[in-house]
Amino acid sequence: MKAKKKPIVLDVWQVVELTIDSKIPGWIFNAIFSDRVLNESRKEGIELVVTTLEGKMEAKIGDYIVKGTKGEIWPVCKDIFEETYDVVEVE
C-alpha cells in the first residue's frame, strides 16, 4: 500500500533578523517570545529558541518557523524547508 500526504496550507515565518517589529505575526510571539526565551537564547549564544510540543528547539537566521493545523509550532532549517515546502499565496 502507498499513500500520498494531503496538501495543506500552513502559516510560516522566516527568521531574517532578531529584532521585534510590526512584521512579526502574532502567533510567533507565543513560540519565541514567551517566558523570556529570547533573552535565554542570547545568554546561551543561540540565535533563537522556539517553544515546541517537544520542548525548546533552536532556530537560526534563515530558518523557517511553521505553524501546523492544530497550532503546533516547529522550526525548519532553510535548506530542508526549500526542499519540502512550496510557498503559496493565500487569499
trRosetta pair geometry for C-beta under 8 A, 3 or more apart (Angstrom, degrees):
i j d omega theta_ij theta_ji phi_ij phi_ji
8 69 6.1 -50 171 -64 151 123
9 88 6.1 -88 -119 66 109 131
9 90 5.7 114 170 -79 153 131
10 66 5.5 23 138 -167 139 98
10 67 6.1 172 -179 71 91 59
10 68 6.3 -31 -128 -108 121 35
10 69 7.2 -87 -100 -53 87 67
10 85 8.0 -77 49 -133 117 128
11 25 6.9 -145 177 125 129 173
11 27 6.6 70 110 55 153 149
11 66 7.4 141 85 -160 55 50
11 67 4.1 -4 66 48 105 117
12 64 5.1 -7 -172 -177 113 120
12 65 6.9 154 -157 78 60 47
12 66 5.1 -19 -103 -103 86 68
12 67 7.3 -155 -74 16 39 75
12 81 7.7 126 -156 -152 145 129
12 85 7.2 101 -64 163 159 160
12 87 7.6 -103 57 -111 138 87
13 24 7.1 65 -162 -143 148 65
13 25 5.8 -137 -74 18 135 113
13 28 5.5 -41 47 -80 167 126
13 64 6.8 147 75 -158 37 69
13 65 5.0 -15 61 56 91 97
14 62 7.1 -24 -174 -159 103 24
14 63 7.3 171 -150 95 65 32
14 64 5.1 -41 -97 -99 67 75
14 65 7.9 178 -90 15 20 70
14 78 7.8 60 -141 -104 107 95
15 18 7.7 21 -172 -76 102 67
15 47 7.4 105 153 133 146 123
15 48 5.8 -134 -129 7 149 159
15 59 5.4 143 -24 138 153 118
15 60 6.9 165 85 106 140 28
15 61 5.4 -124 120 -118 100 40
15 62 6.6 -29 75 26 87 25
15 63 5.2 15 29 61 118 77
15 64 7.3 -155 1 -89 78 23
15 65 6.7 82 -44 -21 94 100
16 61 6.7 56 -153 -156 19 89
16 62 7.7 77 -102 -71 49 40
17 61 6.8 31 -88 -122 34 115
18 38 7.7 146 -172 -154 101 106
18 47 6.6 -136 -72 -174 129 80
18 48 6.6 -159 -109 -70 102 100
18 61 7.4 -81 -39 -77 90 102
20 24 6.4 -65 -147 10 61 146
20 33 7.4 68 -100 -95 123 142
21 24 6.3 122 63 -9 57 95
24 28 5.0 -104 177 65 98 144
24 29 7.1 104 130 -53 120 81
25 28 5.0 109 67 -11 77 103
26 29 6.0 -44 -168 15 46 113
26 30 7.9 42 145 -13 66 96
27 30 5.9 -46 -165 28 50 113
27 31 7.0 39 145 -13 70 108
27 67 5.6 17 132 -90 148 152
27 71 7.8 -139 -146 -145 125 79
27 73 7.4 177 153 -83 105 130
28 31 5.6 -66 -155 41 41 108
28 32 5.9 -18 169 23 80 110
28 33 7.4 61 125 -1 75 104
28 65 6.5 102 -119 85 93 147
29 32 7.1 -80 -127 55 22 73
29 33 4.5 -45 -150 47 66 122
29 34 7.0 99 148 -47 65 78
30 33 7.7 -2 -27 51 13 79
30 34 5.7 22 -156 -39 39 127
30 51 7.5 -101 143 63 64 121
30 73 7.4 154 95 -13 99 153
31 34 7.3 108 23 8 5 108
31 50 5.1 -6 165 -153 104 84
31 51 5.5 -160 -154 47 49 80
31 52 7.7 34 -145 -70 99 58
31 65 6.2 141 114 -177 157 141
31 67 8.0 -124 -48 -86 140 93
31 73 4.4 -102 -101 127 129 161
32 37 6.2 -123 -168 83 44 120
32 38 6.3 67 153 -69 85 91
32 48 5.9 -20 -141 -172 127 106
32 49 6.9 143 -138 78 73 53
32 50 5.6 -38 -82 -102 85 64
32 51 7.3 -166 -74 6 33 82
32 59 7.8 -66 -99 38 124 131
32 65 7.3 -85 -41 -94 121 163
33 37 7.0 -138 -114 48 13 90
33 38 5.5 2 -112 -26 65 121
34 37 6.3 26 70 0 57 111
34 51 6.0 -48 59 5 117 150
35 40 7.9 -2 119 -12 88 136
35 51 7.3 95 33 -69 122 143
36 39 4.6 -28 177 35 96 115
36 40 6.1 107 120 -25 80 94
37 40 5.0 -53 -144 40 42 119
37 41 6.1 53 153 -30 69 98
37 49 4.4 -121 172 81 111 116
37 50 7.9 134 133 -81 151 14
37 51 6.3 -154 -44 -44 162 100
37 56 6.7 -170 -137 -127 130 126
38 41 5.7 -47 -152 26 31 115
38 42 6.9 26 153 -15 61 103
38 48 7.4 -20 -116 -130 70 70
38 49 7.5 -152 -80 39 32 90
39 42 5.9 -56 -152 36 34 108
39 43 6.5 36 152 -21 66 106
40 43 5.8 -56 -151 34 31 112
40 44 6.4 14 158 -5 65 112
40 49 6.0 -34 89 18 108 151
41 44 6.2 -73 -152 46 27 100
41 46 4.5 -96 -156 83 77 94
41 47 6.6 -33 169 102 124 19
41 48 5.5 6 -147 -120 162 21
41 49 4.4 -157 -76 -9 103 95
41 58 8.0 136 -130 -124 104 79
42 45 7.7 43 -172 -72 31 24
42 46 7.8 -92 -59 58 22 62
44 49 8.0 63 47 -55 133 124
46 49 5.9 67 106 -58 137 87
46 58 5.2 -109 -159 -124 124 111
47 58 7.2 90 45 -173 80 93
47 59 6.7 -96 88 96 104 56
47 60 4.8 90 39 -123 148 55
47 61 5.9 -118 -170 -25 152 76
48 58 7.0 120 76 -163 58 56
48 59 4.4 -38 81 68 113 91
48 60 7.1 -176 27 -82 96 21
48 63 7.9 -151 55 57 127 124
48 75 7.8 144 97 -93 112 144
49 56 4.9 -2 -176 -173 110 115
49 57 7.3 143 -158 71 60 31
49 58 6.3 -37 -102 -98 59 55
49 59 7.6 168 -95 19 12 81
50 56 6.9 148 72 -156 41 60
50 57 5.1 -28 63 65 96 84
50 58 7.5 161 16 -103 86 5
50 59 5.2 59 -24 -16 118 119
50 65 5.9 -179 -114 -118 142 116
50 73 6.4 -129 176 128 113 108
50 74 7.0 119 121 -143 139 29
50 75 4.8 155 18 -38 153 107
51 55 7.8 -82 -146 168 58 27
51 56 5.8 -32 -99 -98 56 73
51 73 7.3 50 82 74 63 121
52 55 6.4 0 63 58 85 33
52 56 7.2 144 20 -107 79 19
52 57 5.2 17 0 2 129 116
52 72 7.2 50 -159 -177 77 86
52 73 5.9 -129 -106 87 70 69
52 74 4.9 57 -120 -96 131 74
52 75 7.6 -103 -58 1 127 75
53 72 5.3 -27 -29 -137 122 111
53 74 7.8 -47 19 -66 87 101
54 57 7.1 49 76 -49 105 114
54 74 7.9 44 20 -105 109 111
57 74 6.7 28 43 -149 153 72
57 75 5.4 -156 109 26 119 111
58 75 7.2 -95 97 54 34 158
59 63 4.4 -145 -163 83 88 143
59 65 6.2 -25 -103 -70 165 94
59 75 3.8 -150 -84 -124 107 148
60 63 5.1 102 54 -15 63 116
60 77 7.8 24 38 -121 105 75
62 78 4.3 -42 147 -51 96 143
63 75 5.3 23 151 -175 133 108
63 76 6.4 166 -171 80 88 42
63 77 5.5 -57 -114 -117 97 35
63 78 5.5 -105 -91 -42 41 76
63 81 7.4 136 -157 -18 54 134
64 75 7.0 149 83 -158 45 60
64 76 4.8 -17 66 61 97 96
64 78 6.8 119 -17 -95 86 55
64 81 4.5 97 16 -100 133 158
64 85 7.7 -90 74 41 166 154
65 73 6.2 10 176 -174 100 102
65 74 7.4 178 -152 92 63 26
65 75 5.4 -37 -99 -98 70 67
65 76 7.6 167 -94 16 21 75
66 73 6.9 165 83 -149 48 55
66 74 5.8 -18 58 63 94 74
66 75 7.6 145 12 -113 79 17
66 76 5.6 40 -16 -10 119 119
66 81 7.9 -180 -53 -114 117 109
66 85 7.9 -158 -97 -81 131 154
67 71 6.7 -25 -172 -142 98 34
67 72 7.4 150 -159 78 51 40
67 73 5.3 -19 -102 -97 67 82
68 71 6.8 -30 71 44 78 18
68 72 4.1 0 37 58 126 91
68 73 7.2 -140 6 -68 82 34
68 74 7.5 39 -32 9 107 99
76 80 5.6 -124 180 89 91 108
76 81 4.4 113 118 -71 120 96
76 84 7.9 -115 -169 59 140 119
76 85 7.5 86 115 -13 162 133
77 80 4.5 75 64 16 92 107
77 81 6.7 -160 87 -12 42 88
78 81 5.7 -56 -145 34 27 114
78 82 6.3 21 160 -15 64 108
79 82 5.9 -56 -146 38 30 108
79 83 6.5 29 154 -18 63 108
80 83 5.6 -57 -149 37 33 113
80 84 6.1 -6 166 8 68 117
81 84 6.7 -83 -141 51 21 87
81 85 5.2 -32 -172 28 67 121
82 85 7.2 -53 -90 53 17 81
